[in-house]
Amino acid sequence: MAIPYYHVDAFTGELFAGNPAGVCILSAFPADSVMQKIAAENRHSETAFVVPRADGDFDLRWFTPKVEDDLCGHATLATAYVLALRKHNVWPVRFHTRSGILTVAQHVTQNNKDSFEMDFPAMPPQPCETPVGLLPALGFVDVGLKVALVMRSRDYLVVVDKADQVRALSPDMTALAKLDAGNGTIVTAPGDGDVDYVCRMFLPSAGIDEDPATGSIHCILAPYWAGRLGKNSFYAQQLSARGGSVQSTIAGDRVKIVGRARLYLHGTLEL
């Protein structure tokens, strides 16, 4: 079986930055075990598998190297970008996923043709007790931090005071994997200058020690920062080694997430 395959760097306008995603274009989904093996072989944080539907929509699934995911932003962005490369001409695209129907529209400006706007559910975080061991596992002691605001939605949200504190963290991934139990941990702080907030994302239990540039976490971050900053539109930077930038806007119970993408590789998987 020959599968058209694309390697796309998402949430960046440059190669070798942002978050790499694999995109497999299929006529029908193969066995789950096959998709999981492909994702493990790719070793990207996520590989997307997309199948056209008779009604013109698409079915979309995402796999990390270890598990099937229920919501992924950067691989959805990468998939929309690939469909544009393949001359898909009906926009916005509607993806049927484990998180319901997600739409992606082309976000074309005068100088940019590779930007897309995703419509995702808002997931406001709620106060929670800090899990024992979470802050030490994140490396708080090493950067001189003892306490932080901890909230929870789909993932834990840990809020600190300064961007440099987020940048300096060096988590113990083994310890963190024992705590997250399939839920990631986001660390965030106010940004500097034109940047509203910064963040990093860790999910070692799913095979993603640190996600380089994440879309879905802004379903949590945008509602939090909306309440704190009193605004609805944001420019955020993810402070991973590769880096990534995301624009987001609160729209009722939805979050509009905008990002760019670049093609690194197009080939064929032979199974």
Summary of the structure (lengths in Angstrom):
residues: 271
radius of gyration: 17.9
end to end distance: 5.0
largest distance: 56.3
contacts: 959
relative contact order: 0.19
helix: 22%
strand: 41%
